Amino acid sequence: MTEPSRIAHTQLPEEPAASCANCAACCCQLEVMLISDTGVPQRFIGTDAWGGEVMRRLDDGWCAALDRDSMRCTIYEQRPLICREFEMGSAECLDERRGMSAIYR
């Protein structure tokens, strides 16, 4: 008796590789404190309850600098330090992505 032939398969990752292109821009819903001057235009700056400067958010919680059509930052070159340090694919990024995916399930 011959052994049946086996079809090789590829084990797909549980989550797709992190990329801003396949994300719902969940980091753009976090509060962003402005702790250094990166040239953020004044129209995107708000004040928090303690008087600190933060990125202004719209009534629905999204960052005012987010382009809703492309889901990309409109001030990427002048983005705040916290946004620069929040690296795509970092543990913090993946935690936020998992949190957002749970909301939409």
PyMOL commands that set and color helices and strands:
alter all, ss='L'
color gray80, all
select helices_A, chain A and resi 20-22+26-29+42-44+76-78+81-85+91-103
alter helices_A, ss='H'
color red, helices_A
select strands_A, chain A and resi 45-47+53-55+66-67+72-73
alter strands_A, ss='S'
color yellow, strands_A
deselect
rebuild
show_as cartoon
